Structure formats: C-alpha cells, structure tokens
C-alpha cells in the first residue's frame, strides 16, 4: 500500500468555498503529476453530482471522491484537509449536506481496486481521534504518516 501514497499529493489547510473547488484542486494536482488523464478533472465533478461521496460521521467529516479507473494512469490517493468545512452531499441521503473537512481523492487504476481501497479508508472514517489528528497535523509529512498507518 505504501507505494500509493506520495507527499506531493498531501495538502494541509486548503482554503475552498465549495466542494467543486476542492475537487478541481485535487484532480488538477493528480493530472499535473501524471497520475490521471485530463478527462478525470471533469469526470470527478460529474460523478460527485450523480453519486455524492460525503460520508456520514462525527466531525471532522470526510469525503472520498473518485472517478472511473479508465482515466487513471497510476493508482494513488490525494488528500486535502480544509481550513473550513465545505458542504458535500451525503452518500446515503443525497438531499442531506454534510460539513466535510477531509477529502481523500482516490485514483484507482484497476477495475476492482476501489472496493479494496474503500475498505481501508473505512478505518479512517470510523476513527474520530484519527480524523481529528489529521486535521491538526503540523506538516504534510505528519499527515502522510497518519494516512500510511491507517491504510497500511
């Protein structure tokens, strides 16, 4: 799992006003670094409209956006913690909005890889102290270490 995580894709205290801004920011970083094809940037927005990725949990809330594996060149995760929460729609109740402060964007290059990765990310979702620690990290390296421990 280690090889999927890269410090160049870890962003702390990102300022965004909307979920669209966060999604574009992370998708563009993935594209700039060659992990995804250009179409991924729009695909992630389209998919979020159709299938929201906000996860119901205590705060800080987490969202796990992803797009089709065919647009991925190399499997990885990009993560952003936000200065202030932005509203994402609830994965379970589409009408409901959730304050999200951690966004883990999955770029998974294998057709069945998403399920496996989601299972690993579920441990983060269920661990409130870990999510709080992720928000409070003082460096990208520290955030990366927390993420590595969680999905190892």
C-alpha positions in Angstrom: 0.0 0.0 0.0 2.9 2.3 0.8 3.7 3.0 -2.9 0.3 4.6 -3.4 1.0 7.5 -1.0 3.2 10.4 -2.0 3.9 13.6 -0.1 3.4 15.6 -3.3 -0.3 14.7 -3.1 -0.8 15.8 0.5 -2.3 19.2 1.1 -3.0 20.7 4.5 -5.3 23.6 5.4 -6.6 24.1 1.9 -8.9 27.0 1.6 -12.0 26.3 -0.5 -15.5 27.8 -0.6 -17.2 24.8 -2.3 -16.8 21.1 -2.9 -16.3 21.9 -6.6 -13.2 24.0 -5.7 -11.7 21.2 -3.6 -12.4 18.5 -6.2 -10.9 20.6 -9.0 -7.9 21.4 -6.9 -7.1 17.8 -6.1 -7.9 16.5 -9.6 -5.7 19.1 -11.2 -2.8 18.1 -8.9 -3.3 14.5 -9.9 -3.3 15.5 -13.5 -0.2 17.8 -13.2 1.8 15.0 -11.7 0.7 12.5 -14.3 -1.5 10.2 -12.2 -4.7 10.7 -14.2 -5.8 11.7 -17.7 -7.2 15.3 -18.3 -10.8 14.0 -18.5 -10.5 12.9 -14.9 -10.9 16.6 -13.8 -14.4 16.9 -15.2 -15.3 13.3 -14.5 -14.8 13.7 -10.8 -17.3 16.6 -10.8 -19.8 14.8 -12.9 -19.6 11.7 -10.7 -20.0 13.7 -7.5 -23.2 15.2 -8.8 -24.6 11.8 -9.5 -23.1 9.8 -6.6 -22.2 12.0 -3.7 -19.2 11.0 -1.6 -19.8 12.7 1.7 -19.7 10.1 4.5 -22.0 10.4 7.5 -19.8 10.5 10.6 -19.0 12.7 13.5 -16.8 15.8 12.7 -14.4 16.3 11.1 -16.4 14.9 8.2 -14.7 13.0 5.3 -15.5 12.6 1.6 -13.9 10.1 -0.8 -14.4 11.2 -4.3 -13.2 9.1 -7.2 -13.8 8.6 -10.9 -13.7 5.8 -13.4 -10.5 3.7 -13.4 -10.1 4.1 -17.2 -9.0 7.7 -16.6 -6.2 6.7 -14.1 -2.6 6.3 -15.3 -1.2 5.3 -11.9 -3.0 4.3 -8.7 -2.7 6.8 -5.8 -4.5 8.8 -3.2 -4.6 12.6 -3.0 -5.6 14.1 0.4 -6.6 17.5 1.5 -7.5 18.8 4.9 -9.6 22.0 4.7 -9.2 25.2 6.7 -13.0 25.3 6.9 -15.5 22.6 6.2 -17.4 22.7 2.8 -20.7 21.1 2.1 -20.8 17.7 0.4 -23.9 15.8 -0.2 -24.4 12.7 1.9 -23.6 9.4 0.2 -26.6 7.7 1.9 -29.2 10.5 1.7 -28.4 12.6 -1.4 -30.6 15.6 -0.2 -28.7 16.0 3.0 -25.5 18.0 3.2 -22.5 17.3 5.4 -19.7 19.6 6.6 -16.6 18.0 5.1 -13.0 18.8 6.3 -11.0 15.8 5.0 -11.1 14.9 1.3 -9.4 11.7 0.1 -9.5 11.5 -3.6 -9.0 8.0 -4.9 -7.3 7.5 -8.3 -7.5 3.7 -8.7 -6.2 2.2 -11.9 -7.8 -1.3 -11.5 -11.4 -2.1 -12.0 -11.8 -3.8 -8.6 -9.3 -1.7 -6.7 -11.8 0.8 -5.5 -13.6 -1.7 -3.2 -10.3 -2.7 -1.6 -9.3 0.9 -1.1 -12.6 1.8 0.3 -12.3 -0.9 2.9 -9.0 0.6 4.0 -10.4 4.1 4.1 -13.4 2.9 6.2 -11.0 2.5 9.1 -10.2 6.2 8.9 -13.9 7.1 8.7 -14.7 5.1 11.9 -11.8 6.6 13.8 -12.7 10.0 15.1 -9.5 10.6 17.0 -7.5 9.8 13.9 -9.6 12.2 11.8 -9.1 15.0 14.4 -5.3 14.2 14.4 -5.3 14.5 10.6 -6.9 18.0 10.8 -4.4 19.1 13.4 -1.2 17.9 11.8 1.6 20.5 11.5 3.3 19.1 8.4 2.5 17.2 5.2 4.9 14.5 6.4 2.9 14.1 9.6 -0.4 13.9 7.7 1.2 11.4 5.3 2.4 9.2 8.2 -1.1 9.1 9.7 -2.6 8.2 6.4 0.0 5.4 5.9 -0.7 3.9 9.3 -4.4 4.0 8.6 -4.3 2.3 5.2 -1.3 0.1 5.7 
